[in-house]
Amino acid sequence: MSTVPTELPLKASEAAALCQVILEQIDGREPTGESRALIATRIAELNLNTIRAYPGSLEMDPTHPSTYYLAIDALTETRGVPLLMHVTPASSPAAPLFSNAVSVGRVRPGGEREMLVNAIPFASTDHEQIRRFVLELDRSLLPRPQGAQPAIAVGNRHPEISLPAAFQAFQKILDATGINLASTVQLSATREMTTEEALANRDGENPVSAGHTRVSIRHLYHAGLWAAIRCGFRHGYNAEADHIIITGDNDSQIAQSVEMGKEAIRHASGYTKFTTDTSRLFELQADTRHPDPWPDSVVRERYEQIFDAGERSWIEQEFAGPFDTGETSYVLRRDEIVRLAVKFGRSLKLNEELYDYIQQVKEQEPARRTFDFEPSLDEADTLTTPQELIFYMHWLKARGRAAQLVPPNLGFKKRQAYPVAIKTGPKSGAGLEDYVQHKMWPELLPRVIGEYGGKPLEELAARVSLLAAVARRFNGTLSVHSGSGKQAEVLEHIGRSTAGRVNYKISGELQLQLFDVLSEQPAGSQWRQLYERMADRCNRFAEQGAFGAESELAAKYIDMGRGYYLGNAAAGRVDGNLFLVFWAGNMVGTRDTAAPDGDHRFFKEKIDELPEELVQEVQRRNIEYIVWLARHLKG
């Protein structure tokens, strides 16, 4: 738990002024949206120097009228100290609901009755205090399932910086359009995040091991609550344990990975959406697009190994069709059903097990027990077809584990623009010919050339439209992963093709905007040097082969003269060092071993000490980007 400074930097006179504003507006009454807005206006007129107040957080004590709680920052020379201000009448004081309260003093707002003011630790790390606030003061600040609502799912690798920005952006979007797109508490539960215990044991010498953000599963959840409280966002939002990844080369490794995945689920009990990734269990040689596909005889043999006679009978009857999406009617051939069952069968059975475990864990959660389920196909090596989406969604729905969201593989690459031309060019960036190299997408280039006149975006739009119709057929929402770095025209095609019912996921771009701000500081400055040491460390890891085959790209982009430059964000960063665009973020979980002052702490710890002016600039860019996404996803 954080602590209240021994000598509080805030002035008692300013605390008294805050009390006076609150009591003048709502003394003895529950605050409302309208009264909080009036209080916000009045507080802005006070020109406080030692307190930054968050009027949206204002709540009344549930059993003591005239006793209120307000989130504030006590302002120091470098940054704010997050606190919860407790105000109660001196004549009949109510003890704070929260622990470790420190007296600020007795004040007489406006010369009227005497009030007691206390300060309570309320940083994003004060998990118990945060949880008590939402459970005992205002449960509307809790996350809720998304259901059929559209959303921009915002990943937060630096939650104390980007979560407040995300909530501000979603409030702007809601005010402008009347649409709530908030789905903002999100990171991969077994890749970007991990458990507290695993983080404590992570030395930072493996940049691709789980937890490279140095954010635990539980901390992201509580940081989301904290940001929602301080922003006063009571309109509903989603908290997602993204990509619970199951992997392994044999049954023993898979079983071990499943147990790790279940541990992540236990730590994510408060989350309201769970994305599972069992794509490593796909049997790709059952797909005819594989460079060495199995013949029908081998597929049939494998089919009989995976499924018993009863299961085979159920599959062949259940998927006989037809499946009408309103745009197209699909009938799966028997040989097609068998190949789909072999390709996806083990993955689907494991998703059933994970769904049941999530349900078991959520039944013990006092905050909210319902959840969204999102089984991922986006990490598959093949582009997702409508027939595959039908098979996957119908299987889960028929077996009582319906998916509310489903992410296909659209051919998107993380934090990279999507091709707009066939040939690579200085203005258009990577062309489709180069983009599909080393990918199991043999159908894409011929289809774009043969059916869409060489226009990749027209083909993408048509494909998304078919997939979105399948998702709606099962009362689901198409979920688009790897959304960072995509151009405005790509977003507009997606918005039109989904008729606005889309879940659009981003993560890396908000962190890249932070790195942009660091890199733009004056040469030789503390924060620019920190970014450059991160980039240098990333290149050194690449020399050791830490990033697999992609390690070779580090030298390539250095030879191209891209250096530390991350590219023009507005143009999809195609002109930047794409190796750093993809991998520099993993450095926050490593140590600053080249620090000239010998301070070898993790880069994440140093970034957490950013001065407020830089934090505010990062947040400004984050807000603009999320609002920009919403504007273009309208289609």
N, C-alpha and C positions, 0 to 999 in steps of 0.2 A: 504494500500500500504506500502511496505517496504521503508526504507529510506537509503540514502547514508550516511555513517558515516561522522561526521563533519570534522574529520581529516582522510583523506583516507590513508589506510595502504600501497597503492601501490606507487612505486617510479615513478616520471615523466620521469626519464631516461629509465626505462623499458617500459613505455608507448611509448616513442620515438622510442625505438628499435622495438616494435611491428609495429608502423606506417611505419617505414622504410621497414620492410619485406613486408607489404601489398602493399605499393606503388611501390616497386621494381618489384613486380610480376604482378600487375593488374591496375596500376594507370589509372583511367578514363575508365576502362572496367568492365563489369559484371564478378563476380567470377564464375568459373566452377568447376566441380568435380576435374578436373586435377589441376587447379590452387590452389584450397583449399588444396589438398594433398601436393603440393610443399610448400605452406605456412606452413602447419603443420610440415613438415620436418625442415624448416628453424627455426620455433619457438622453436622446441625441442633443437636446437643447441644453443639457447640463454641462456639456464640455468637460467631462470627467478626465482627470489626469492619472489617477492611480487605479482605476477600475474600468475594465471593459465588460459590460453586461450583455447577457444573451436573453433578451426579453421573451423570446419564444419558449424558453424553458420554464417559465414561471408556473408554479403549482402551489395549491393550498394544501396544508396538512389535512389528512382525511378526517381527523377527529377534533381538531382545534381551530376554529375560525379565527381569522386575523393572524394566523401563523403561516408563513410562506417560505418557499424555497426558490432560489434563483441562481442559475449557473453564471459564474463570473470568471474573469481572469484578473488576478492582482498583478499589475504591471510593474516589471522591473526594468532596468536599463537595457537588458538584452531580449527578454521575451516574457510572456505572461505565465503566471502560475495558476493552473485551473483549480477553482474552488467552487463549492456550493455555499451560497450565503443563506443562512437561516435567520429569519426575523420572527420574533415572538413578543407579545406584550409582557412587560416586566411585572405587571400586577398578577398575572396568572401564567407564568412561563411554561411552555410546552417543551419537554425534552426533545432534542432532535431524534428523528428516526435513524440517524446515521451515526457511526462511531467516529471517535477521534476529533470531535468538534473543539475548536479553540475560540475563546471569547474575543471578539473585536472590541466590544464595549457596550455601554448603555448610551442610547441616543434619544433625543426628543425631536422627532421630525416636525418642523414647523412650530416648535415650541409647545406641541401638544403632549399627549401621554408618552410615557417613557417606554421604549422598546429595547429588547436585548438583541444584539446581532452576534452571530457565531459564524465562523468559517470552518468548512468541512473539506477534507481532501477529496478532490473530484477530478483526478487525471484519468486518461484512458486506461491506465493500468489499475485503477481502483475498481476491480471487477465486482466485488460484493456491493459496494456503494451504488454502482451503476445499476446492477440488477435489482436492488431494492427500490431504486427510484422508479423504474418502469413497472415493477410488480405491485408496488404499494401506492404510488402516486398517479401514474397514468399509463395504463396498458396499451393505449392507442399508439404509443411510441415503439411498441414491439414490432418486429417484422411479421409479415403474413404471407401465405402462399400467393403466387401470382395468378394461377388459374389461366383463364383465357385472355388476360390483359396483355397488350403489347408492352415491351420494356426495352430499355437500353441497360444491359447488365454490365456494370462498371467494376472492373477489377481494381483492387487498391493495394499496391505493393508497399506504399508508404501511407498507411491509413490515417495517421494524424494530420497529414497534409491533404490527401486527396478526398477523404470521406466528407469533410466539411464542404469542400468545393462541389462534390457530386450532389449533395443535398441542396445546396444553393442553386445549382444548375437545374435540378428537377423541379424546384419551386418556380423558377423562372419559366420553364416549359409549361408547367401546370397553369400558371397565371396567364400565359399567352394563348394557350390552346385549349385549356380545360381537360387535357389528357395527362394522367399520371403515368410516367414511364419509369418510375423509380425501381431499380433492382441493383443495389449498389454495394452490398456487403458480400464480396465475391473474390475468391482465389482458389486455385487448385489445392484440394485438401491433402493430397499426397505428393505434390510436386513443388509448388511454390510455398506451401505451408507444411507444417508437421506438428507434432505434439511438443509441449514444453520440455519434456524429458529428452526428446531427440534433439531439440535445439541446444539444450545445455551440453550435450555431448558432441555437438558439431564443431570441429576445429577450423572449418573454412578452407581446408585444403582440397576439397572436391567440389568444384563450382556447380556441378550438375546433380548433386545429391539433394534429397528432399529437404525443403525448408530454406532454400537459397534467399528468400526474402527476409529471413529472421523474424517472421511473424508467425505466431502459433495460431492454431485453429480457434482456440478459445479466445485469444486476444483479439483477433479480427472481429469476432462476433460482438464482444464487449465494446470495442472501439466503434463499431457501427451504432450500437445503442447510444454511446456517449455523444457521437456526432449528431444523431437524430434528436437527442435531448437538447443539445446546445442550439441546434438550428430550429427546434420546435416543429419538426416534420411529422405531422400526425395523420397524413393522408394514406399511409400504407406503403410499404416497400418490402422487397424480397431480400433475404439473406441466403446466399448459396454456397454450399460446400461443393465446389466445382471439381470435376475430374478426379473422382476417387478411382485411381488407376490400379487395375489388377494385371499383373505381368508374370512372366516366368517361362522357362524353356521346358519344364517337365511338371508332372503332377505335384511333386513335393514343393517346388518353387512357387507354383500357383497357389497351393494351399497356404503357404507362408504369407504370400502377398494378400490373400483373402483375409487372413487374420489381421494384417496391418491395416487393410481397408476398413475392417470392422472396428478396429481401435480408433481410426479417424472418425468414423460415424459416431462412436460414443462421445468423442470430444466435440462433435458438431451437433449435439442433441438439440440446441436451441435454434439451429438453422431451419429454414422453411423450404429450401429446395436442395435436392441432392442430384448431382450429375455423376453417373457411374460410367466408367470407361473400361469395358471388357473386350475391346477390339483386338487385344493381343491373342484372344482365343478364336478369332476368325480363321477359318480354314480356307485360305485364299486360292489354293489350287482347285477348289470346287468351282471357282469363277472362271468362265471361259476367256476373260480378259487377261488372266495370268499368262506370263510368257511361256509357262510350261504347265498348262492346265491338265487335270486328270481326265482320262477318258471316262465315258459313261459307266463302264464296268467297275472302275476303281471308286467312282463316286457312289455307286450303288452298294459296294462292299462297305465303304465307310459309313454310309447311311444306316446299314444294318448293325454296325458296331456301336454307333452313338445312341440309337433308339431301339427300344424293344418293339415287339409286334403291336402291342396296344398303342404305343406312341406313334408308330408309323401309320396305323389305321386312322388315328385322330388327325394327324397332319394332312393326310391325303384327302380326308373329307372336309376338314376345316378350311382348307385353302383352295377348294375347287372353284370358289367364286360364283358369279362375277363380283368385282369390287368397283362400284360406281362412285366417282368423286364429284360428279356434277359437271365436270369438263370432259372426262374420259372414263370409259369403262374398261377395266383390266380383267383378263382371264389368264390365270397362270397355267401353263402346260404342266403335265405331270412331271416331265423330266426337269422342268424349271423349278418346280416345287422341291424336288429331291435335292437339286444343287443348292437352292437357298437354305434348305434345312441343314445340309452338311456345313455350308459356309457359316451359318449363324447359330446353329443349334446349341453348341457348348456355351457360347456367349449369352444366349437367351436364358438358358437354365441357370447360369451364374447370376444374371440380373434378377431372376426370380428370388434367388437366395438373398441377394443384397437388399432387394425391396422389402422382403419379409423382416430382415434384420433392422432396417431403418424404421419400419413400423413398430417393431418391438421396442426400440430405443425411444421413439417419440411418445409411446404410450406412458413413459415414465417422466415426461417433460412437463413441468407445471405451467410453463408459459403458453405454449401452443402445440397441439398434437398433430394437426393436419400438415401435409407437406406436398410439394410438387416433386414429380419423378421425371428425370431427364436422362435416358440411356443414350450414350453417345455413339454415333456412327462416324463422327467427323474425323477421327484419327485413323480410319481405315485407309488402306493403300489405294483403294479404288474409289472412283466417283460414285456417289449413291444414286441409284436409279429409282424411279417411282415404284417398280415392282419390289425392290428391296425394302423400301420404306413401308409399303403395304404389309409385307411379310413380318417385319419387325414389330410394327405397331399393332397389327391384328393379333399376333401371338400373345403379346403382353396383355392386351385388353381381354382376349378370350380366356386367359388364365387368371383374371382378377387382379392384374397389376398394371393398369392402364398408365401410359405415359402422357403427362400433360404437355410436355415439350419434347421435341426430337430434333437433334442436330445432324443433318446429313453432311457428307463431304462434298463441298461445292467446288473444290479446287482452289480454295483460299490458302495462302501461306501466311504464317504469322508475321504481323507488322510489315507486310509488303503490299504494294499496289497490285491490282489485278490487270493483266494485259488488255490494252485497248486496240492493239494492232497485231498482225501476224509477225512482222519483222521487228527486230529490236532497233530503236532509233534514239538519238539524243534527246528528242522532245517527248516521245511516247514512252520511253523506258523499255523494259524488257518486253520483247514480243512473245507471242504464244509459242512460236517454234522453240525458243530457248527455254521458256517457262515450263514446258511439259517434259523437258529432258530429265531422264532418270526417274520418271514417275510412271505408275501403272495406270495411265489414263490414255490408252491407245485410241479410243474413240473420239477424243475431244478435238484434236486438230483437224482430222478429216471432216468431222461434222460441221465445225465452224466454217471451213472452206467450202464444203459441198452444199450445205443447207442454209447457211447464213451469210453468204457472200463475203466471207473473210472478216466478219465483224464479231469479235469475241463477246462483247457485251450483249448483243442481241441474243446470242445463243444462251448466255448465262441467264438472261431474263426469262427466256422461254422455259429453261430447265427449272428455275426457281418457282415459276408459276405452277408447273406440274407437281412439284414436291409440296408446295404450300397447300395445294388442293387435296393431296393425300393426307397431310397433317390435319386439315379441317375435317376431312371425312371421319377421322377418329376423335374429333373434338380436341385436337391438339394444336399447338402453335409451333411453327417452324422456328428453330433456333439456329442462328447464324454465328458460328464460332470464328475466331481469328479475324475479328472485324477491324482491329487497329490497322491504320495505314491505308485504308481503302479510299479511293477518290470519290468526289461528290457524285459523279455520274453513276458509279457503281451503287452507291446508297440509293439513289433515285430509282434505279432499275429494281432494286430489292423492294423498296417501298411500294412501287406500283405492282410488282409481281405477287406480293403477299397481301395486297389490299390493306396494308397497314397492320396486319396481325403478324407481328414478328418479334422475336426476342433477339436482340443484336448485342453480341458480347465483344467487349474490348477489355484490354488489361495493360499491355505494354506501353501504349501511347502516353498514358498519364505519367508514367515513370520517365519516358523519353523526354517529355516536356520539362521535367525536373532537371534532367541532364543537360538539356538545351540551356536552361537558365545558368547552370554552373559553368558551362563551356563559354558563355557569353560574357562572363566577368572579365575584368582587365587582366592582361597577361601578367603572370607572376603573382596574382592574388591568391589568397588562401583557398577559395572555393574552386577556382579554375584549376589550380594545381591538384586539388583533391580529385576532380573529375579526370584529369589527365593521368594521374596515378592509377585510377580505376581502369582506364582504357589500356594502359601499359600492362597492368596485371593480367587483363583479359588476353592480351597478345602473348604474354609469357605462358599462360595456361595453354593457349593454342599451340605453341611450340612443343609442348609436352603431349599433344594429342588429346587434351581433356575433352574436346567437343566432338570426338569421332571424326568422321569424314569432313565435317564442316570446319575443322581446325585449319585446313589448308586455305580457307578463304581469308584468314587474317592477313597473311603475306600478300595475297592477291590484291586486297584493297589498299594496303600500304603502297604496293608498287604502282597502283593506279593514282596515287597522290591524294587519296581520300582522308588520310590521317585520322584526326579525332572528330571529323565532321560527321554529324548524324543525319544530314540531309534536310531538305525543305519539307517540313511537316505538311504543309498545304498541298504539296504535290506527291504525297506518298513516300517521301524520303528516297526516291529512286536515285538521286544524285549524291547520296551519302555513303558512308562506310557501312554497308549492309551487314557485315560481320558484327560490328559493334552494335548496330541497331538490334540485332537478334540476341546477342550474348552479353553485352555490357551490364545489363540488369542483374545477371547472376553474380556480379562482383560485390553487391551490397552484403552478401553473406560470407564474404572472405575478408581477411585482415589486411590492413594498410601496412604491408611489410616494408614498403619503401619510404615511409613517412620520415622526413628529414629530422624531426624532433624526437624520434624514437617512440612515438605514440602509435602502437601497433594494434589498436582496437579495430573491431569490425567497421567496415565502411558504413554500415547501417547506423551504428551508434553515432558516428560523426555527422551523418546527414540529419539525424534527429536533432542536432544542435544548430541547424540553419537559422540565421537571423530572420527576424519577422519580415523584413522588407523582401527577402528572397522567397520566403514561404508565400507571401501574398502575391508575388508575381507568378509563381508556379500555380497557385490556386486560380488566379485570373485566367491563365491559359487553359487550365483544366475545365473551368466553367464554360469558356467560349467554345471549346472543342465539343463538349457534351451537347450544348445548345445547337451547335452546327450540325452534329449528327442527327439530332431530332428534326431539324429543319429539312434536311435532305432525305431522311427516311420517310417523310410524308409523301414522297414521290411527286 
